[in-house]
Amino acid sequence: QRAILVGHNAHFDLNFLKHEVYYSPTWKKMLGYADAALPNTYETWLNLIHPDDSAAAPDRKGKAGSVGARSFSHEFRMKHALGHHVWIHCVGIQHYGPNGALQRVMGAHLDVGDRKEFEEAGLRADERLTQLGDRGRVGLFDLDFGAGLYWMSPGFKSLLGYADGDLPNTL
């Protein structure tokens, strides 16, 4: 089963039933480690995952009473060898035995740090524009004709001759 994931992918195979763990050299390299520098143990994963993201650990159960294969997709941070955290998109499959116990987790990691930085920059820019609009310095608006919603900053309302509370946010 591991053969479908091999190549230059950052893949892993956590076989809890056989007590075997495998992290590909690319998986380790994504986190700044040489292949021999990280042991193939589940504790390695637990030591690298960001404390705030521990709910994304692959042994965390999904739905109660799961049996068979269940796919998953999570984003979380793991610690890089240089000390910073890397944003990871983890996709894979959890296999549950007939008694509902997790037996195996296989998947791959993708570094999504660039996308996360872009998202955060967009949120910061949106906050700055909102602050400028709320202070009356800039007239901003957002029209959603499909949903029948609109928003106008206090500065925009002021430019139109209205007070902030004079116009509702629906059409």
Phi, psi and omega in degrees: 000332180293335184301330181289343183255353187288175184117220181259028180269151175273081186248164180217160178215111180251102182259093182290332180294317181263359183059043178239136180229138178223131171240128181293156176303326179292324176301314181291321181297323179302331180261009174086017183248148168285158183306315184284348185282340181241128178286149177277074178228157177292331178299328176303312179300311183297327179285335183266336183290140179298136182304326180285347183249015186299339178293344179271005178301141188293346179268001178285128183292145174273253181278139179298141177078020180293140175220138180088204184271141178220121179280157178213161177209117182225154171240134181200177181249144174231149185283129177277157179302332180276358175106338178277172179253142181253132175282128184239138167254117184251124176237144180179197182227134171257135178248123179252139178283179182298336179269003179087001180281139178290125182254324186204147174226125177232144179183192181220153177248140174236134177282116180246025181301318180298317179295319180297318178297319178296316178299315180295320177297320177296319178295319178296319179295319179297318178298317180297316179296318179297317178298317178296319179292323180292331181275359178082008182278332184225141176268111181242150175211159178219119182247126176238091184292328179297319181268352181072029181243149170213159178222136175230134179292157175306325178296321179292316178300320179296320178298330179274356178092016180250155170277163185305318184273001184286334184244132177283169180262024175227157178278000000 
